[in-house]
Amino acid sequence: MNLKIYKQTISNLSMSGIVAVIAKIMPESPDTDLEAIKENAKSVMESEGAQNISFEERDIAFGLKAVILKMAWPEEKSTDLIEKKLSEIENVSSATIEDYRRAFG
């Protein structure tokens, strides 16, 4: 391959990557509608560029369950944005990043 063409190809590639993020969303009470939180979280995160969003529920204590969000996130975007946006959802007490890993493949 011609070196000039190779350099042009490399310079045209985006250097930003994708990271895998796991966030824990804590509802305000055990009576909070977790499905509504999931729907809102999915909508908010997709609007910020997240992909492949999935959820699970984790028992905490005394009937309280956390919503665990897993997603692919643009590496150039701050994780502070994730916590801020998720914390602003109605009936959410807090949101924290539990895991952040560079995605390959």
C-alpha positions as CSV (number, residue, x, y, z in Angstrom):
1,M,0.0,0.0,0.0
2,N,1.2,3.5,-0.9
3,L,2.5,5.2,2.3
4,K,0.7,8.5,1.4
5,I,-2.7,6.7,1.0
6,Y,-2.0,4.8,4.3
7,K,-1.3,8.1,6.2
8,Q,-4.5,9.7,4.8
9,T,-6.6,6.6,5.8
10,I,-5.1,6.7,9.3
11,S,-5.7,10.5,9.7
12,N,-9.4,10.1,8.7
13,L,-10.1,7.5,11.4
14,S,-11.8,8.7,14.5
15,M,-9.6,8.2,17.5
16,S,-12.4,8.2,20.0
17,G,-13.4,4.8,21.3
18,I,-16.3,3.2,23.1
19,V,-16.3,2.3,26.8
20,A,-18.5,-0.1,28.7
21,V,-20.2,1.6,31.6
22,I,-22.1,0.1,34.5
23,A,-24.1,2.6,36.6
24,K,-26.2,2.0,39.8
25,I,-29.4,4.0,40.0
26,M,-30.9,4.1,43.5
27,P,-34.6,4.9,43.7
28,E,-36.0,7.1,46.5
29,S,-38.1,4.3,48.1
30,P,-39.0,0.6,47.7
31,D,-42.3,1.8,46.3
32,T,-40.8,3.6,43.3
33,D,-41.8,2.4,39.9
34,L,-38.5,0.9,38.6
35,E,-39.9,0.4,35.1
36,A,-40.5,4.2,34.8
37,I,-36.9,4.8,35.9
38,K,-35.6,2.4,33.3
39,E,-37.6,4.0,30.5
40,N,-36.5,7.5,31.5
41,A,-32.8,6.4,31.9
42,K,-32.8,4.7,28.5
43,S,-34.3,7.8,26.8
44,V,-31.9,10.2,28.5
45,M,-28.8,8.1,27.9
46,E,-29.6,7.4,24.2
47,S,-30.1,11.2,23.7
48,E,-26.5,11.6,25.0
49,G,-25.1,9.0,22.6
50,A,-25.3,5.7,24.6
51,Q,-25.9,2.4,22.8
52,N,-26.7,-1.2,23.7
53,I,-28.5,-0.2,26.9
54,S,-29.6,-3.0,29.3
55,F,-30.9,-3.1,32.8
56,E,-31.1,-5.5,35.7
57,E,-32.4,-5.1,39.3
58,R,-30.3,-5.8,42.4
59,D,-31.7,-6.3,45.8
60,I,-30.3,-3.9,48.4
61,A,-32.2,-4.2,51.7
62,F,-35.7,-4.1,53.2
63,G,-37.4,-4.4,49.8
64,L,-35.3,-1.6,48.1
65,K,-33.9,-2.5,44.7
66,A,-31.3,-0.7,42.7
67,V,-31.5,-0.5,38.9
68,I,-28.2,-1.5,37.3
69,L,-27.7,0.1,33.9
70,K,-25.2,-1.3,31.4
71,M,-24.3,0.5,28.2
72,A,-21.8,1.4,25.5
73,W,-20.7,5.1,26.0
74,P,-18.6,7.4,23.8
75,E,-15.2,7.6,25.4
76,E,-14.8,11.3,24.8
77,K,-17.8,12.1,27.0
78,S,-17.5,12.5,30.7
79,T,-18.9,10.0,33.2
80,D,-20.0,13.0,35.3
81,L,-22.6,13.6,32.6
82,I,-24.0,10.1,33.2
83,E,-24.3,10.6,36.9
84,K,-25.8,14.1,36.5
85,K,-28.4,13.1,33.9
86,L,-29.4,9.9,35.8
87,S,-29.7,11.7,39.1
88,E,-32.1,14.2,37.6
89,I,-34.7,11.5,36.8
90,E,-37.8,11.7,38.8
91,N,-37.8,9.4,41.9
92,V,-34.1,8.8,41.7
93,S,-32.1,9.3,44.9
94,S,-28.6,8.9,43.4
95,A,-26.7,7.5,40.5
96,T,-23.1,6.3,40.6
97,I,-20.7,4.7,38.1
98,E,-19.8,1.2,39.3
99,D,-17.5,0.1,36.4
100,Y,-15.9,1.8,33.4
101,R,-13.9,-0.3,30.9
102,R,-12.5,0.3,27.5
103,A,-14.4,-1.8,24.9
104,F,-12.5,-3.7,22.2
105,G,-13.8,-5.3,19.1
